[in-house]
Structures are given as C-alpha cells and as structure tokens.
Amino acid sequence: MTTTTLLAVSLVGTFVILWARNESYLLRQQKRIELQAMANIISDAWVNSLFDQNWNQMRLSIESLMARHPEVVYVIISDRRLGNQIVAASSDELIEQYIPDIVPAAVSRKTNGGLSQVLFQETFILRPIYFFSKEIRAQRGELIIEAAYDIGTNPQNPDAVAIGTVRIGSSLKRLDQSLLIAVTKVGVVGFIGLLIGLLGSYTLAIQIGQPIQQLRKSAEIIAGGDLQHRAAVESQDELGALGQAFNDMAIALQKSFQKLQKTLATFALFVPQRFLDVVAKEGIENIKVGVACTHTVTILFADIRGYTSMSEQLTAWETFHLLNNYLACMGEAIEHHNGFIDKYIGDAIMALFDDVNTDVALRAALAMQRALIDFNKEQLARQQPHIQIGIGLHRGEVVMGTVGFTSRIDSTVIGDPVNVAARIESLTRYYNCGIIVTDAVVASLAEPEQFQLRLIDKAVKVKGKDEPIAIYELIEIDSVG
C-alpha cells in the first residue's frame, strides 16, 4: 500500500508540475501575442504624432489605451532623434528621462538599439507605478512582461528609419492568478484521484494481505510441529493457487517427516535408544566416529548350548526362524526389566542394564529362564528341538561409543567387564548352572534377600583376568527344595 501511495503521489505530482509548466508557457505565449499586436498597432497609429512631436495627442492615446487594458502597467514612448528621451508616458514623472527608474536599467538598454521585431523581456518593477498619478498599477517587485518595438519601422520598406520606440509593460499578476486557479483545480482533481487510488490500494492490500497473513500464520503453526495443519483456500486466483501449493508442501513435509520418524524408529532397532542417550546427547545427526563415554553397567551374556550341533540338524530357514523366535522371547524379558540388547553375536545375546543396582538384571535373567520354559513347550508342540541356555552377569565400568570410519559406523561397548561377563557365561557349562553372577553383581544388590544365591567358587580364575573372583549361582526361588 505504501508503494502504491508513493507511486500515485509521484504520478500526480509529476503530472501537475508538467501541466503547470505547459499552461504557464501557453499563457505567456498568448500574452506575447497580445502585446505584439498592441505594439504593432501603436507603432503604425502613432508614427505621425511622434514625427510631428504632438505629445499631447500621444498622451491622450496612452490614457485611452490603459483605460481599455487594466493589465497594462506602463506605456513609454521615446524619441530617437532626442537621444532616446522619453517624450510621452503613462506617468508624467517619466517624461524627459532617458533610462526610466521603474525597471532595471539593463532592460532599458536593450531597447535603445534598432529593433527589427518586437523584443519581449520578463522583469520586475522597482517601485510603485501610478496611472497619471491617479491609480496605482503595480507594486514594487511585481513581475511584468515588456514588449518593445520601433516606431516608424516598415517591414515592406527596409530603408525606413525608426524615429522612436514604444515600450508596453503588462503585469503577469493576473496570468499567475489564472495559473494558480487552474493548478488548484487540477490539484483538487489529482487529490480526489489520489484518495480513490489510496482507497483502491487499501482494498487491494486487504485482499492480498489477509491471505498472505493467513499463510504466514499457517507456516508458524506447521513450524511449531503441527504438520497436520492446512491453510484455508478460499479463492481460485493466484493467491488460491499459492495456498494450494502451500498445502501441497505441507503434505509433502508431513510425509517426509513420517518417513523420517519411521527411519529413526528402524534405526533404533539397530542401535538402542538407551545407548544413543549416552553417546549421542546432541542428536543422531551429530553422531560421529570416536564419540564415547564411560558408564557403569551390568552386562548379561546368554548363549544357546549345543547350538552348532542343533543347527546341523535343521535347514537354514528352520534355523533362521528358530533363532528369531528365541531372540524375540528373550528380548521381551530383557526389555520388560529395563534392560536393552546391545548386540546379537550369532545365537548369543549381549544385554546391558544401566540401573544403579543390579536387582533388575537378576530379575531379567530369571524371567529369561521362565520364558524359555514356555518357549520349549511350544517347541515340543511343533516337534522342534529343545533349547537350553546359560546366562552370565558381571558389573563394571565400560566405555560406550562408536567405532568404524566415515562410511560405516557401529556402536560398541568395550572394557574388561564385557570380557568377564562372556567368560562367566561360558562357565555355566562347566558348573552345569543356568545363571552365574559375579561378586561385583552381588555387591550391588539393593535387596539381596529377594534372591536365592549359592556360592560356587570363592576364587575362580577367569581367562584373561589376573585376579580371581567369586561366583554365585542364581536359583529360582520356586524351584528350591
């Protein structure tokens, strides 16, 4: 709207200025034509009176001329034969002067030479001028246009010698007043046109601005997370097409976001969210190789006993389905007790528990054994092999981070407690136990009385570890006795 207003003001202003200049030029041209006709008539009519030096007759003629033409400020007749002395004038005080004091001297000097045609000069009055001492015709500073022409010059007779000069000064006051009135009328018309233009531009701004404001608000709503929001499309014009394009963009954005959510959800199946919370606190998009931190966790290893010989008796697809069913059963028990699976190593499961105490980890191990009983019942019904597993748990400080290079990154947990947990799980075969835990796990129990623990060995030497550790068998309470 501001741009339209400035444009309208500029156009109206330019039009008024150009029109005023053109009108002023035309009015001045008309004034010059009138003065030229008047000078020609005087030159022809008064040549005899000037030749005979009949000054009284000339004064009467001047008085009659100025009475008929109120805009004429002065009339001056000078005689060349007397050195351009003024011999007749509209004011008696000008008679016998050579350079009249009513206009600048430079204006008078231009009329002293021979004039082959009417000489026009725009100038100003130096002092008040009176018409025969009766009526004031011009004030000081008033603008006039003077026409000067030789008396006695005959265009048809080039040899004719001028004997005098007539100078007629006409006021431009009425001309400027007429111009001012005309400009005022044009200005009023232009102002009315400007108001109409402003009203039209305001209406147009409302029609254009409101839909755009609605689109802006819709964009803010979508930016705030409401991807289901759509802009209201109420017209079939370009703004309506813009609104429809905006909604198409919102639909595409929603689909892309849903796809991204599905991608992130799928990614979480490969890398646990609990793991990412530790090594990717600034978001998955900022994760890179070498990001790591230390964390105290409880590590659980579970492995199927006799898996190799069992898989030899099954086809690849049977082994594949068996393994998936088994892992799903164990995974539910682990997640139900606030644990998360770090990785699958063939048929082995490595799970982590980051609770302050180890109670939930032990409950998860017991739940896995109970779930395995139900799983084997289903296996028996399908005439599938019976499965036995060993579970080992250890607790300690590990490094959780990312390894690999720019085009392939993997998550991992590194540290001696991981190796110890794997060795403890392998001891379940040697001691013929279902679940074995270390003294570090037992020491971190908040409610040890809730569990049935049996000391197996006070100082067992685990492969890869110099210091011996104590190990315990975790027994299901219901099975005791």
NORBELNOR-V191807 format. One record per helix or strand of 3 or more residues. SS is the DSSP state (A for helix, B for strand). FROM is the first residue (numbers start at 1). TO is the last residue. If there is no record, write none. Layout:
BEGIN
ss=SS from=FROM to=TO
ss=SS from=FROM to=TO
END
This chain:
BEGIN
ss=A from=2 to=45
ss=A from=47 to=51
ss=A from=55 to=68
ss=B from=72 to=79
ss=A from=80 to=82
ss=B from=85 to=89
ss=A from=92 to=94
ss=A from=105 to=109
ss=B from=119 to=124
ss=B from=129 to=131
ss=B from=135 to=138
ss=B from=143 to=151
ss=B from=164 to=171
ss=A from=173 to=223
ss=A from=238 to=270
ss=A from=273 to=279
ss=A from=284 to=286
ss=B from=292 to=304
ss=A from=307 to=312
ss=A from=316 to=336
ss=B from=340 to=345
ss=B from=348 to=353
ss=A from=359 to=381
ss=B from=389 to=405
ss=B from=408 to=414
ss=A from=416 to=430
ss=B from=435 to=438
ss=A from=439 to=443
ss=A from=448 to=450
ss=B from=452 to=460
ss=B from=469 to=475
ss=A from=477 to=479
END
